Amino acid sequence: MASGTLSLFAVGDLQLMTREPPADLFTAVTPVLTAADVTFGNCEWPYAEEAGDTHPVEAHINDDFDLGDLFAPGAPESIAMMGAAGFDVMSVANNHTMHGGYRAFLRTIALLEESGIAPVGGGDTIATARQPAIVERGDHKIGFLACTSSFLPGAHAGRRTPGIVPLRRHTYAENNSWHDWGVEPDTRTLINRDDLAAMIESITALKAQVDVVVLSCHWGILEHESAIADYQREAARAMIDAGVDLIVSQGPLPIKGFEVYRGKAILYCMGKFAMISPWSRDETPSGISAPLLDETSRGLGASVTITDGAITGVQIVPVYLGSSGRPQILNPGEPHYDAILGVVAERTIAAKLNGAMDAQGRIVLG
């Protein structure tokens, strides 16, 4: 049985869409990231020396964007910077890592490995993509899995094709009563049963090998401030029932609320951790209608305590990017700290989630 205490620090999306990453990007946060025994983030962009075979849908979006290629791989040195900043594990299961096609996607995975970062959630086949990342620290073994509900058709891995681990959902319209048919229906969602069954199989197998299972889900309703989709709630509970100990999520632009199920924390969206773009973030060039700058100027971290092989504490930590995209991990009393925690509390209530935390973001797990 594992003994002792260790720390895990998890953050949201790292999206460095530039060929010239600023050298000081992680200067302010490296002390916190390296102090944790294990650090996790979501690698939400492809990185390669050159572009690959861009997805046809993305190629058309590039055609419509007047300032160059909107979807092009970032600089390989960006990943080296992530490794130097302290990241140990990163998910590649999201809607952006396949933007550069197969070659850039596989190069991204190789660059992560070269930088000492274990990739999870993608690979050269679905069998490889479903493999966990297992980190050993002293007596503890922490396992990571990752999946995404947000991706373009064909981006998921197959028996012989590279890609990400899918957790697809189905959308349907529902009216409250017969006389409202076809008039302002509610939009409802269901989880894809095959994808969920595959995830549960992976979770069950991993739980038999490790003390703690951390699951990263890139999913959710993109622009709505607080809404959590039906499929997310259903899948989160099923995956915790299968053995997951913590769910950290990304995907939507806004940070969102959280809940606790069977003593396990579910963070439904941690937002951005770092975001550097060649273009002004005041613009919304890809069809997004929400205020891009407002929602991507803040994010969340999760400071997790693991004691004797079990998670004993989860604390939400505000992160501020501002307009520069450079992350700052905030402490109590600093500007934006209370405001960001206040947003999380408001959106938790608005989504009718049961999450509760104290003034320093410590989640009530019991």
C-alpha positions as CSV (number, residue, x, y, z in Angstrom):
1,M,0.0,0.0,0.0
2,A,1.2,3.5,-0.9
3,S,2.3,5.7,2.0
4,G,3.2,9.3,2.5
5,T,2.0,12.5,0.9
6,L,2.6,14.0,-2.5
7,S,1.2,16.8,-4.6
8,L,-0.4,17.0,-8.0
9,F,-0.9,20.3,-9.9
10,A,-3.3,20.3,-12.9
11,V,-4.1,23.1,-15.3
12,G,-6.2,23.7,-18.4
13,D,-5.3,24.4,-22.0
14,L,-1.9,25.4,-23.3
15,Q,-2.4,26.9,-26.7
16,L,0.7,28.5,-28.3
17,M,-0.3,29.3,-31.8
18,T,3.0,31.1,-32.8
19,R,6.3,30.4,-34.4
20,E,8.0,32.7,-31.9
21,P,7.0,31.8,-28.3
22,P,8.0,34.5,-25.7
23,A,11.0,33.3,-23.7
24,D,9.4,34.5,-20.5
25,L,6.1,32.8,-21.0
26,F,6.3,30.5,-18.0
27,T,8.7,32.5,-15.8
28,A,6.0,33.5,-13.3
29,V,4.6,30.0,-12.9
30,T,7.6,27.7,-13.1
31,P,8.3,27.7,-9.3
32,V,4.8,26.4,-8.6
33,L,4.8,23.9,-11.4
34,T,8.2,22.4,-10.5
35,A,7.4,22.3,-6.8
36,A,4.6,19.8,-7.4
37,D,5.5,16.2,-7.5
38,V,3.4,15.7,-10.6
39,T,2.2,18.5,-13.0
40,F,-0.5,18.0,-15.7
41,G,-1.8,20.2,-18.6
42,N,-3.6,19.9,-21.9
43,C,-1.5,20.4,-25.0
44,E,-4.1,22.1,-27.2
45,W,-2.2,22.7,-30.4
46,P,0.1,20.8,-32.8
47,Y,3.8,21.6,-32.9
48,A,6.2,20.7,-35.7
49,E,9.0,22.1,-37.8
50,E,6.6,22.3,-40.8
51,A,2.9,21.9,-41.6
52,G,1.4,18.6,-42.5
53,D,-1.8,17.5,-44.3
54,T,-4.4,20.0,-42.9
55,H,-7.9,18.6,-42.4
56,P,-10.2,19.6,-45.3
57,V,-12.6,21.6,-43.0
58,E,-9.7,23.5,-41.5
59,A,-8.2,24.1,-44.9
60,H,-11.5,25.9,-45.9
61,I,-11.3,28.0,-42.7
62,N,-7.8,28.9,-43.6
63,D,-9.1,30.1,-47.0
64,D,-11.6,32.4,-45.3
65,F,-9.1,33.9,-42.9
66,D,-7.3,36.9,-44.4
67,L,-4.3,37.1,-42.0
68,G,-2.6,33.8,-43.0
69,D,-3.2,30.2,-42.0
70,L,-5.3,30.2,-38.8
71,F,-4.5,26.5,-38.3
72,A,-0.8,25.9,-38.6
73,P,1.6,24.1,-36.2
74,G,3.3,26.1,-33.4
75,A,7.1,26.2,-32.8
76,P,8.7,22.9,-31.6
77,E,10.5,24.9,-28.9
78,S,7.2,25.7,-27.2
79,I,7.0,22.1,-26.0
80,A,10.6,22.2,-24.8
81,M,9.5,25.3,-22.7
82,M,6.7,23.3,-21.3
83,G,9.1,20.6,-20.2
84,A,11.4,23.1,-18.6
85,A,8.5,24.7,-16.8
86,G,7.8,21.4,-15.0
87,F,5.1,19.6,-16.9
88,D,5.2,15.8,-16.4
89,V,2.1,14.6,-18.3
90,M,0.0,16.3,-21.0
91,S,-3.1,15.3,-22.8
92,V,-3.3,15.6,-26.6
93,A,-7.0,14.7,-26.7
94,N,-8.7,17.8,-27.9
95,N,-10.1,19.6,-30.9
96,H,-6.8,21.3,-32.0
97,T,-3.9,18.8,-32.0
98,M,-4.9,17.3,-35.4
99,H,-4.9,20.7,-37.1
100,G,-1.6,20.0,-38.8
101,G,-2.6,16.5,-40.0
102,Y,-1.1,13.2,-39.1
103,R,2.5,14.3,-39.4
104,A,2.3,17.3,-37.1
105,F,0.2,15.3,-34.6
106,L,2.8,12.5,-34.4
107,R,5.6,15.1,-34.2
108,T,3.8,16.8,-31.3
109,I,3.8,13.5,-29.4
110,A,7.4,12.9,-30.2
111,L,8.4,16.4,-29.0
112,L,6.5,15.8,-25.7
113,E,8.4,12.6,-25.1
114,E,11.7,14.3,-26.0
115,S,11.0,17.0,-23.5
116,G,10.3,14.5,-20.7
117,I,6.6,14.9,-20.8
118,A,4.4,11.7,-21.0
119,P,1.6,12.2,-23.7
120,V,-1.8,10.7,-23.1
121,G,-5.0,10.6,-25.1
122,G,-3.6,10.1,-28.6
123,G,-1.4,8.0,-30.7
124,D,-0.6,6.3,-34.0
125,T,-3.5,3.9,-33.6
126,I,-6.5,3.7,-31.2
127,A,-4.8,1.0,-29.2
128,T,-1.8,3.2,-28.6
129,A,-4.0,6.3,-28.0
130,R,-5.9,4.5,-25.2
131,Q,-2.7,3.6,-23.3
132,P,-2.4,5.4,-20.0
133,A,0.5,7.5,-18.7
134,I,1.6,6.1,-15.3
135,V,3.8,8.3,-13.1
136,E,5.6,6.7,-10.1
137,R,6.6,8.9,-7.1
138,G,7.9,7.0,-4.1
139,D,5.3,4.4,-3.2
140,H,2.6,6.1,-5.3
141,K,1.5,5.3,-8.8
142,I,-0.7,7.9,-10.5
143,G,-2.4,7.0,-13.8
144,F,-3.7,9.4,-16.4
145,L,-6.2,8.9,-19.2
146,A,-7.6,11.5,-21.6
147,C,-10.5,11.7,-24.1
148,T,-12.4,14.4,-26.0
149,S,-15.9,15.0,-27.3
150,S,-14.8,18.0,-29.3
151,F,-13.2,17.3,-32.7
152,L,-13.7,17.4,-36.4
153,P,-14.8,14.2,-38.2
154,G,-11.9,11.9,-38.8
155,A,-9.7,13.2,-36.1
156,H,-10.2,10.2,-33.8
157,A,-7.7,7.4,-33.9
158,G,-8.6,4.1,-35.7
159,R,-7.2,0.6,-36.0
160,R,-4.6,1.8,-38.5
161,T,-4.8,5.6,-38.3
162,P,-3.4,8.2,-35.9
163,G,-5.6,10.5,-33.8
164,I,-7.2,11.2,-30.4
165,V,-9.3,9.1,-28.0
166,P,-13.0,9.9,-28.7
167,L,-15.9,10.3,-26.3
168,R,-18.6,11.3,-28.7
169,R,-22.1,12.5,-27.9
170,H,-25.4,12.5,-29.7
171,T,-27.6,15.6,-29.9
172,Y,-31.4,15.6,-30.2
173,A,-34.3,18.0,-29.8
174,E,-37.0,17.5,-27.2
175,N,-40.3,19.3,-26.6
176,N,-41.9,19.4,-23.1
177,S,-45.3,18.4,-24.4
178,W,-47.2,17.3,-27.5
179,H,-48.6,20.7,-28.3
180,D,-45.1,22.2,-28.4
181,W,-43.7,19.8,-31.0
182,G,-41.4,21.7,-33.3
183,V,-41.6,24.9,-31.3
184,E,-38.5,26.1,-29.4
185,P,-37.4,22.6,-28.4
186,D,-34.8,21.9,-25.7
187,T,-31.4,20.6,-27.0
188,R,-30.5,17.4,-25.2
189,T,-27.4,15.1,-25.4
190,L,-26.6,11.5,-24.9
191,I,-23.1,9.9,-24.6
192,N,-22.0,7.5,-27.3
193,R,-22.3,4.1,-25.6
194,D,-19.4,2.4,-27.5
195,D,-17.0,5.3,-26.6
196,L,-18.1,5.2,-23.0
197,A,-17.7,1.5,-22.8
198,A,-14.2,1.7,-24.2
199,M,-13.3,4.4,-21.6
200,I,-14.7,2.3,-18.8
201,E,-12.6,-0.6,-19.9
202,S,-9.5,1.6,-19.9
203,I,-10.3,3.0,-16.5
204,T,-10.9,-0.4,-15.0
205,A,-7.7,-1.8,-16.3
206,L,-5.7,1.2,-15.1
207,K,-7.3,1.3,-11.6
208,A,-5.9,-2.2,-11.1
209,Q,-2.4,-0.9,-11.7
210,V,-2.3,2.4,-9.8
211,D,-3.4,4.1,-6.6
212,V,-5.0,7.2,-8.2
213,V,-6.7,7.6,-11.6
214,V,-6.9,11.1,-13.1
215,L,-9.0,11.6,-16.2
216,S,-8.8,14.6,-18.5
217,C,-11.9,15.3,-20.6
218,H,-12.0,18.0,-23.4
219,W,-15.7,18.5,-23.7
220,G,-18.7,20.7,-23.0
221,I,-20.7,23.6,-24.4
222,L,-18.3,26.0,-26.0
223,E,-19.6,29.4,-25.3
224,H,-22.3,29.2,-22.6
225,E,-21.0,30.7,-19.3
226,S,-22.3,27.9,-17.0
227,A,-24.3,25.2,-18.8
228,I,-23.1,21.6,-18.4
229,A,-24.4,19.1,-21.0
230,D,-26.5,16.0,-20.1
231,Y,-23.8,13.7,-21.6
232,Q,-21.1,15.2,-19.4
233,R,-23.0,14.6,-16.2
234,E,-23.9,11.0,-17.3
235,A,-20.4,10.1,-18.4
236,A,-18.6,11.7,-15.4
237,R,-20.6,9.6,-13.0
238,A,-20.1,6.4,-15.0
239,M,-16.4,6.9,-15.2
240,I,-16.1,7.7,-11.4
241,D,-18.1,4.5,-10.8
242,A,-15.5,2.7,-12.9
243,G,-12.6,3.9,-10.8
244,V,-11.7,7.5,-11.7
245,D,-10.6,9.6,-8.7
246,L,-10.5,13.1,-10.2
247,I,-11.8,14.6,-13.5
248,V,-10.1,17.7,-14.9
249,S,-11.7,19.2,-17.9
250,Q,-11.1,21.8,-20.7
251,G,-12.8,22.7,-24.0
252,P,-15.3,25.6,-23.5
253,L,-14.0,29.1,-23.5
254,P,-15.5,30.0,-20.1
255,I,-14.3,28.5,-16.8
256,K,-17.2,26.5,-15.4
257,G,-18.5,25.0,-12.2
258,F,-17.7,21.8,-10.3
259,E,-19.3,19.1,-8.4
260,V,-18.5,16.2,-6.1
261,Y,-19.7,12.7,-6.7
262,R,-18.9,9.8,-4.3
263,G,-16.3,12.0,-2.8
264,K,-14.6,12.7,-6.1
265,A,-14.2,16.1,-7.6
266,I,-15.4,16.9,-11.2
267,L,-14.0,20.2,-12.6
268,Y,-16.1,20.8,-15.7
269,C,-13.8,23.4,-17.3
270,M,-10.5,24.8,-16.1
271,G,-10.2,27.2,-19.1
272,K,-6.9,28.4,-20.5
273,F,-3.5,28.3,-18.8
274,A,-1.4,29.9,-21.5
275,M,-2.6,31.3,-24.9
276,I,-0.3,33.0,-27.3
277,S,-1.7,33.9,-30.8
278,P,-0.1,35.6,-33.8
279,W,-3.3,37.7,-34.0
280,S,-5.2,40.0,-31.7
281,R,-7.3,38.1,-29.2
282,D,-9.9,40.9,-29.5
283,E,-10.9,39.3,-32.8
284,T,-13.1,36.2,-33.1
285,P,-11.9,34.9,-36.5
286,S,-13.2,31.3,-36.3
287,G,-16.9,31.8,-35.9
288,I,-17.0,32.2,-32.1
289,S,-19.5,34.8,-30.9
290,A,-18.5,35.0,-27.2
291,P,-16.0,37.7,-26.0
292,L,-12.8,35.7,-26.7
293,L,-10.5,38.0,-24.7
294,D,-12.8,38.1,-21.6
295,E,-13.2,34.4,-21.2
296,T,-9.6,33.4,-22.1
297,S,-8.0,35.9,-19.8
298,R,-8.5,33.6,-16.8
299,G,-8.3,29.9,-15.9
300,L,-8.1,27.5,-13.1
301,G,-5.5,25.3,-11.6
302,A,-6.1,22.3,-9.2
303,S,-3.8,21.7,-6.3
304,V,-4.3,18.1,-5.3
305,T,-3.1,16.4,-2.2
306,I,-2.6,12.6,-2.3
307,T,-2.1,10.8,1.0
308,D,-1.5,7.1,1.5
309,G,-2.7,6.3,-2.0
310,A,-5.9,8.4,-2.1
311,I,-6.8,12.0,-2.9
312,T,-7.4,13.8,0.4
313,G,-7.7,17.4,-0.9
314,V,-8.5,19.4,-4.0
315,Q,-8.1,23.2,-4.1
316,I,-9.1,25.4,-7.0
317,V,-6.4,27.9,-7.7
318,P,-7.1,31.0,-9.8
319,V,-5.0,31.6,-12.9
320,Y,-4.8,35.0,-14.7
321,L,-3.6,35.4,-18.2
322,G,-4.8,39.0,-19.0
323,S,-4.3,40.2,-22.5
324,S,-0.7,38.9,-22.8
325,G,-1.6,35.2,-22.5
326,R,1.1,34.7,-20.0
327,P,-0.1,32.7,-16.9
328,Q,0.1,33.9,-13.3
329,I,-0.9,31.5,-10.6
330,L,-2.6,33.7,-8.0
331,N,-2.4,33.8,-4.2
332,P,-5.1,35.1,-1.8
333,G,-5.2,38.9,-1.7
334,E,-3.8,39.3,-5.2
335,P,-5.8,41.1,-7.9
336,H,-8.4,38.8,-9.7
337,Y,-8.1,36.0,-7.0
338,D,-11.4,36.6,-5.4
339,A,-13.1,37.5,-8.6
340,I,-12.2,34.3,-10.4
341,L,-13.2,32.1,-7.4
342,G,-16.5,34.1,-7.4
343,V,-17.1,33.3,-11.0
344,V,-16.6,29.6,-10.3
345,A,-19.0,29.7,-7.4
346,E,-21.7,31.6,-9.4
347,R,-21.4,29.2,-12.4
348,T,-21.6,26.2,-10.1
349,I,-24.9,27.4,-8.7
350,A,-26.2,28.4,-12.1
351,A,-25.5,24.9,-13.4
352,K,-27.2,23.3,-10.4
353,L,-24.1,21.5,-9.4
354,N,-23.5,20.5,-5.8
355,G,-19.9,21.8,-5.5
356,A,-18.9,23.7,-2.4
357,M,-15.5,25.3,-1.5
358,D,-14.1,27.7,1.1
359,A,-12.7,31.2,0.6
360,Q,-9.4,29.7,-0.6
361,G,-11.0,27.4,-3.1
362,R,-10.6,24.2,-1.1
363,I,-13.3,21.8,-2.3
364,V,-15.5,20.0,0.3
365,L,-15.1,16.4,-0.7
366,G,-17.0,14.8,2.1
